[in-house]
Amino acid sequence: MSHFTRIRTRLRDPEILAAALREVGHPDVEVHDQPQTLYGYRGDARPEKAEVIVRREHIGTASNDIGFARQPDGSFEAIISEYDRSRYNAAWLAKLTHSYSHAATLRYAATHGYEVATDELQQDGTRRLTLRRAT
């Protein structure tokens, strides 16, 4: 049975987190108002619970669910099994955080009267996003 590792993040919005997870390759993301049970690689219910979940069947046959649990300060804590940490490691969390920032910026732009002028992924992996006032 894999041990689940908990990693604090600064991610706070569940819908933006789900969009970021989709952007990094997880099209099937669950978002719940109340924490839901996470499952291990054998389909066994684990004591860990989370509000944002990528189920194991969307990760790999030997994988566990990946969850993000809301913390008292409003941020999410990533819950990733020891087995899955080989793929979903610090570099993956950094990529997810960048995708989250991108999605948050796009939401801010849309709700504050801006439109995207350019949105380019650079060769070094960074994004160049230019906004302009909507006309």
C-alpha positions as CSV (number, residue, x, y, z in Angstrom):
1,M,0.0,0.0,0.0
2,S,1.5,3.3,-1.0
3,H,1.9,6.1,1.5
4,F,0.3,9.4,0.4
5,T,2.6,12.5,0.6
6,R,1.0,15.9,1.3
7,I,2.5,19.0,-0.3
8,R,1.3,22.5,0.5
9,T,0.6,24.7,-2.4
10,R,-0.6,28.3,-2.9
11,L,-3.4,27.3,-5.2
12,R,-6.7,28.5,-3.9
13,D,-9.5,28.4,-6.5
14,P,-10.8,24.9,-7.3
15,E,-12.1,25.8,-10.8
16,I,-8.8,27.4,-11.8
17,L,-7.0,24.4,-10.3
18,A,-9.1,22.0,-12.4
19,A,-8.4,24.1,-15.6
20,A,-4.6,23.9,-14.8
21,L,-4.8,20.1,-14.3
22,R,-6.5,19.8,-17.7
23,E,-3.8,22.0,-19.3
24,V,-1.1,19.7,-17.9
25,G,-2.7,16.6,-19.4
26,H,-5.6,15.5,-17.1
27,P,-8.8,16.1,-18.9
28,D,-11.0,14.3,-16.4
29,V,-10.9,16.3,-13.1
30,E,-13.5,16.1,-10.4
31,V,-14.4,19.2,-8.3
32,H,-16.5,18.7,-5.2
33,D,-17.9,21.1,-2.6
34,Q,-17.2,18.5,0.1
35,P,-14.1,16.3,0.5
36,Q,-14.4,12.9,-1.3
37,T,-12.5,9.7,-0.6
38,L,-9.3,9.0,-2.4
39,Y,-8.6,5.4,-3.7
40,G,-5.4,3.4,-3.9
41,Y,-4.1,1.4,-6.9
42,R,-6.2,-1.7,-5.9
43,G,-9.4,0.4,-5.7
44,D,-9.3,0.4,-1.9
45,A,-10.7,3.4,-0.1
46,R,-8.0,5.4,1.7
47,P,-8.5,7.7,4.7
48,E,-7.4,10.7,2.7
49,K,-10.1,13.0,1.2
50,A,-9.9,15.9,-1.3
51,E,-12.2,18.3,-3.1
52,V,-10.3,18.3,-6.4
53,I,-9.4,14.8,-7.7
54,V,-7.8,13.1,-10.7
55,R,-8.9,9.5,-10.4
56,R,-6.4,6.7,-10.7
57,E,-8.0,5.2,-13.9
58,H,-7.1,8.5,-15.7
59,I,-3.5,8.3,-14.5
60,G,-2.3,4.7,-14.9
61,T,-3.2,1.2,-14.0
62,A,-0.8,1.0,-11.0
63,S,-1.5,4.5,-9.9
64,N,-3.5,6.0,-7.0
65,D,-5.9,8.9,-7.1
66,I,-4.3,12.4,-6.9
67,G,-6.1,14.8,-4.8
68,F,-6.1,18.4,-3.7
69,A,-7.5,19.0,-0.2
70,R,-8.7,22.4,1.0
71,Q,-6.8,23.7,4.0
72,P,-8.1,26.1,6.7
73,D,-6.3,29.0,5.1
74,G,-8.1,28.4,1.8
75,S,-5.2,26.9,-0.1
76,F,-5.0,23.4,-1.4
77,E,-2.7,20.6,-0.3
78,A,-1.7,18.1,-3.0
79,I,-2.1,14.5,-1.9
80,I,0.1,12.2,-4.1
81,S,1.1,8.6,-3.4
82,E,4.7,7.7,-2.9
83,Y,4.5,5.6,-6.0
84,D,3.2,8.4,-8.2
85,R,5.7,10.9,-6.9
86,S,8.2,9.6,-9.5
87,R,6.0,11.3,-12.2
88,Y,4.1,13.9,-10.2
89,N,7.1,15.4,-8.5
90,A,8.3,19.0,-7.8
91,A,8.8,19.7,-11.5
92,W,5.3,18.6,-12.2
93,L,3.9,20.8,-9.4
94,A,5.9,23.7,-10.8
95,K,4.4,23.2,-14.2
96,L,0.9,22.9,-12.6
97,T,1.5,26.1,-10.7
98,H,2.5,27.9,-14.0
99,S,-0.6,26.6,-15.7
100,Y,-2.7,27.8,-12.7
101,S,-1.2,31.3,-13.0
102,H,-2.0,31.3,-16.7
103,A,-5.6,30.2,-16.1
104,A,-6.0,32.8,-13.3
105,T,-4.7,35.6,-15.5
106,L,-7.1,34.6,-18.3
107,R,-10.0,34.6,-15.8
108,Y,-9.0,38.0,-14.4
109,A,-8.7,39.4,-18.0
110,A,-12.2,38.2,-19.0
111,T,-13.8,39.5,-15.8
112,H,-12.1,42.9,-16.0
113,G,-12.7,43.9,-19.6
114,Y,-9.5,42.6,-21.2
115,E,-8.9,40.3,-24.2
116,V,-5.9,38.3,-25.0
117,A,-3.7,39.9,-27.7
118,T,-1.0,37.2,-27.7
119,D,-0.6,33.9,-25.8
120,E,2.6,32.2,-26.8
121,L,4.5,29.3,-25.2
122,Q,8.2,30.1,-25.5
123,Q,10.9,27.5,-26.3
124,D,12.2,27.7,-22.7
125,G,8.7,26.7,-21.4
126,T,7.6,30.2,-20.2
127,R,4.5,31.9,-21.5
128,R,4.2,35.3,-23.0
129,L,0.8,36.7,-22.5
130,T,-0.3,40.1,-23.7
131,L,-3.6,41.6,-22.8
132,R,-5.5,44.7,-24.2
133,R,-8.6,46.5,-23.2
134,A,-11.6,45.0,-25.0
135,T,-13.2,47.4,-27.4
